[in-house]
Amino acid sequence: WGERFFDVKAKKWSNTAWEDTKRGFCQLVLDPIYKVFDAAMNIKKEEVSKLVESLGIKLTKEEQELEGKPLMKVLMRKWLPAGDTMLQMICIHLPSPVTAQKYRMEMLYEGPHDDEAALAIKICDANGPLMMYVSKMVPTSDKGRFYAFGRVFSGKVATGMKARILGPNYVPGSKDDFQFKTIQKTMLMMGRIVEPIEDVPAGNIVGLGGVDQYLIKGGTITTAKDAHNMRVMKFSVSPVVRVAVEPKNPSDLPKLVEGLKRLAKSDPMVQCITEESGEHIVAGAGELHLEICLKDLEEDHAGVPLKVSDPVVSYRETISDESSKICLSKSSNNFNRLYVSAVPMPDGLANEIEAGTIDIKMDFKERAGILAEKYAYDSAEARKV
């Protein structure tokens, strides 16, 4: 890549270009791919035959009859299989769970970094307490049910064991968003293939049966009594494209409502909202994402014909500078007055809120101390946040 050139005659690399030379990357990588693309898309059968022979690709009789884009896909899949390449790159470049969790534990776990669960996560301890994060729900062949799919960070998850199921709003010590239930099935999930397995130790991904009714999109499953939640995943994009949906037949409304619940479970990114007016809104990350979600909703989750509004993009405003005016609002009897001005948050504060290092669960004195020390907030005002 870059200013590197290959002399075919001398079979040498050079940093200097000479007449009629191409960069090595273009010559050795892009040009061969373009030749395959050009021959397949422009139906140059003789050229395709030569390329197939020189690249050592074997085509079936049915594949030899293909033309255009279907042929190009087959050739590229057999010549440069993306799956094999990606798996090889993952094996070479990505750290194993044992290595990664040593330095990622602090980003993954919401609780104290010296408690039993944190220490077990840090060393990926299969003999420690179970700590598993459920990242998504995968539909099963049994309509309306889901496998809770996620990674085991410590301990071992097994069929028939009892575990604490913590939703994303769980606060240690409370019973809100908390269940203590039996894991009915432990499944090894390999693409479309699902195989039952007795137990799965730390460092692996797994699907659990029987816990989908206690979680909406994701959560933490643990056996440690004092464990906190694993941090909820953050996405680089937000569901900003929205449509309103309703059944073509009003009597199918209960099926639509149930279908929206299933859709919300199956896709971590999608949002299903019911407005005060009773209107049902589906929001996705883009028009393509929304189109796929609506297709799944109509054909699988709800199973009823739908009427869909035109997509609308949600716009947001922010504050870039201190407001030039102070706004005043009075109560109806004029005895109470509220003065408001707006200023942007200090640099870095929004990032800390998103990362969870400053949040509503913190002790208010500790939070006030951080705001006063790092972001120059008035101590008395910071305690009221």
Phi, psi and omega in degrees: 000143179093204184279068177232130187234146182244124177271110184295319183292311182277345183055049180226151176266149180214153175271356183249134179275149173230183187302135176060031177256155176240158174300146183303320181296317179295317185291318188261341183244302187288317182299313178300321179295319180295324179299316178296315180299312183295316182294319182287314186288330180261014174051053175264086190297320180295317180294322178299317180299318179295317181295318180300318181291314183291330181271353179071032180268135177252123180250142174285170179300319180296320181291328179293337180277349183290156177220159174065221187299316178302321179293316180301318180298316180296315181299313182294322181296323182275331181278310182234074183296117184296323182300312180296319182295314180297318180298319179296317179294322178298314181297323183282316193257331184272140181287154176288161177305323180299317180286313187294320186291342178298320182254351181263349184307317183296330179277337186270329191250133183278336187277187178301143185277006178238011179277175186302315183293316182298316181294324178291320178297318186300324182255010179052050189280110180289343179262000180274188177293148179293128170225112182229138176252123176271117185263335180200166177250130181249123181300142177261175177291339176277108189304132178092352179251156185223151166270135174276111188258129179189189184248140174270116182268333175203162180074202183216134177254135185220154177297132177090351180281152177265139183215159177271125181254113185253119174284170184296340181261011181292136175243126182308133181097342180259170178252005177286137179058038183225137175220148174241101191226169178268136175278115188281324182220145172239120188238136172271120186250114180237088184065236180277347183273130179236120182239133176292144180217149187291311179207161181225122181275174181304144178099355183245163174257151189205157173247135181246137177257144175094359179248357184297333181287347182257352180234146179271298180242324183190179180168191183244138176240126187212162172248357181278127185297321185259016183291145173264176179287153163284149182296140178290142181296141174255139180253148182283344177235160181242154177285091187254345180263123188237147171223153173264138180235147174208152180286145177296325176257114184306333181290347179271007183303316178302324178293322178296315181300316179293321178296322178296322177297318180293320179297316180299326178289319190283339183233113182297336185273328188286148175240132176243117188237140172252116181287165178300331180285351183095357180288139180260124184247136172243126181241135180228174184284344180187176184294322179294314178301318180294320180298318179294318180297317181292324177296315178296320180297314184288320187268329186246301191287313180265318179071028179226151177296141185239152168255127185238133179283171174293145180293144179233136179266130178280127178257151180231150176243156177222177181249120182259341182207164180295138182295141184282340181238154173259124182275145182236134174230135182246151173285167184298332180266003177068009179273338182244133180231139180237119179257131183227134169229157184242136176226148178292152177291150178300151179302132177096338182292317180299321179296321179292324178294316180295323180284345178089004179286337170236117180212177186289341182280345183293155171298133187297331179290318179296317180296317180298322179297317179295315181296322181287318185284314186270330189237013172059033173284151171293132185302317181294319180290323182296329179290341182270355182291000000 
